[in-house]
Amino acid sequence: MRDRLAALYTAALADVLDELGLRTQTLPPEIRPLRPGMRLAGPAFTIEGHPAETRDWDAAIRRTLAALGSVPAGHVAVYACHQDASAHFGELSAAALQTRGVAGCVLDGGCRDARFIADAGFPVFTRFVTPEDSTWRWQLEATQVPIAIGRVRVEPGDWVVGDEDGVVVVPAAVVDEVLAAAERKAGTENEVRAAVRAGVPPLAAYERHGTF
């Protein structure tokens, strides 16, 4: 499942979700890959926290590290941080997840150590980059709970797919249907691409293939 989803492009998935009436499944466009070309796909392991003044740094970091250690291999760590400052993820966190076979990380929050993470090849999609640590300023509250990122509700186990265009969330209940339809769509779009490159007018290509 993960390999098939990773082979698709997010636009095909988003189009199929639109056709099914699921039209709020794309994360905010501010959430971008640390480096062009990064891709990820996997079921969501959700993490949620909020701004908080931390008095016990040791207790706060232990809570965060315990959550990191519970992300299963093949999954994507998805953070709803509810904070527009501080880095909630960094190089050592990325190394810990990458070593255990985690598929990537999506942050509705901040990241630091961007060059080190990108050079290691671990896929991270983040809203912003900053050197400021979050441990004194943010508190992790829960894992594996429903979270909201922009207009999108993310349930644990929903499928998360990211590429250069952004991040799409496919509800687990419809992933088989969406995957099959997106694979068909991608195949048809290859035919449309060949047609328009051969000089077929756009409307004629659409009428012939039913998509554009």
N, C-alpha and C positions, 0 to 999 in steps of 0.2 A: 504493500500500500504506500509506504513512504517513498520508495523509489519511483513508483508511477506518478505520484503527486509532484515529486521534485523534478520530474522530467517535463512537466507542464509549465506554462507560463501563467502568472496570476490573472492576467486579463481574461484568459479563457475560463478560468474558474469563476471570476466575478461575473462574466456574462451569463454563465449557466445559473448561478445563484440568482441573478436578476430575473431570468426566465421562470424560475421557481417561485418568484415573489419574495425572495430573501434579499432585500435591497439595502441592508445596512450591515454588511459583512466585511467591509474594507476598513482597515484601521486608518487613523488620521494620516494625511500625507506627510506630516512633519516627522513621522517615524521612518527613518532611512537607514540603509546598511552603512556600517562603518567604512566599507570599501566597496566601490563598484564591482559587480560580479558575484558578490556574496548571495548565496541561496540557502534556504532552509525549508524543511518540511518535517512535521511530526505532530503527535498529539500534545495538547497543551498540559503543562503542569503549572497551575496558576499560583501566583504569589501576590499578596496585597499588603500594603502598609500605608502609613500616614505620617505627616510631619509631627515631630515630637522632640522636646528638649530632653536629651539623654543625660542622666546624671551618673549612671553606672555603665561605662563603656564596655567593660568585660561582659556583663550580662547581655547587652545589646548585640555585640558581635557574636557571642555564642548562639543566640537565637537565629541570627542570619546564617551562620555557618551550618547550623543543623538543618535549616531549610535547604541550603545548597546541596547538602549531602543526601537529601531525600529525593532529588530529581532523578527519575529512572533513565537508563540508557534509551536512546532513540526518541526521547521526548524533547519538547521545546519549553524552556522556562519562560513564562509570560508574566511580566511584572506590571501591576497597576500601582503606581507610586503616589499619586495624588500630591505631587510636589514638583515645582518647576525650577528647583535648584538642587545641587549636590549630585554626586555620582553614586548610584545604587548598585553598581557593578563595575568590576575592574579586572586587571590581568590575572590575579591569583584565582579569582572566582571562575574566570574563563578556563584557566588551566585545569582546575579541579573538575569542571564539567566535561571538558574535552577529553580528559584522560579516561573518564568513565563512559564515553560514548554518547553523551548527550548531544542532540542534534543542533542546538543553537539556543539563542536567547533573544527575546523581544522585550524591549523596555519602554513603557510609557513613563519615562523618567530619564535619568542621566547615566552616562558611562564615562570612565576615565581609562588611562593607559591604552588609548585607542590604537596607537601604532603597534604596540606589542601584541594586542589581541588580533589585529588585522594581519600582522606578519605570521602569527601562529595559524591563521586560516580558520579560526573559530567564528562561525557566522553570528554576528550581533547586529540587531536592528534597534536603533535608539532614537529618542526624541531630541536629545542634545548631548554634548560632550562638555565636561568640566573637570578640573582637577580637584574640586572640593569633595571631601569624604562625607558620606551621609550618616555615619554611625552616631555622631553627636546630635544629629538634626532630624533623624527619621527613625521610625520604629516599625519593624515587621510585625504584622498582626495575625495573618492566617495564610495557610497554603491549602490548595485543592478546594477552593470555594469559588462560586461564580463571581466574576469580576466584570467591570465595565471599562472599556477603553474607547473614548469618543462615543460614537453611536452604537458600538458593537458590544454585545454581551458575549463573554467567553466562558464557557463551561469547561471544567476539567475533562480532558479527553476529546474535546473538539480538535479538529485538525487545523494546524497553522502552517501556511505556505507563504514564503517570502522570496522576492527577487528584486531586480532593479526598479520595478514599478511600485513596489510597496508590499504590504502584508494583507492577506485574505484569510478569514477564519471560516472554515467549513464545519457546520454543526455535525457532530458524530452521527446523528440519526439519519442524515441524508448523504453521508460521504460516499457510499457506494454508487448511488445514483448520480451524484455530481461528478465523480471521477469518470465514470463511463461516458457521460454526456460531454465532458470537457475533452476527453480523448477523441471522441468523434468530431467535435468542433475543431480541434486543432488539425485533424486530418483534412477536414473540408477547407479550412483556411489555407492550408498548403496549396490546394487546388485553386482557390481564389487568387492567391499570391501569384501563382504561375500564370493565371489567365490575365491579370492586369499587367503583369510584366510583358506579356505577349501582345499587349495593346487592346485588350477587351475593355470597353468602357465600364466604369464602376457600376452603373445601374444594370447593365447587361450581365455583369459578373454576379451581382446580387440575385438577379432574377434566375440565373442559371443554377446557382449553388444554395440560395436561401440564407446566406449570411455574408457579412462584410466586416 
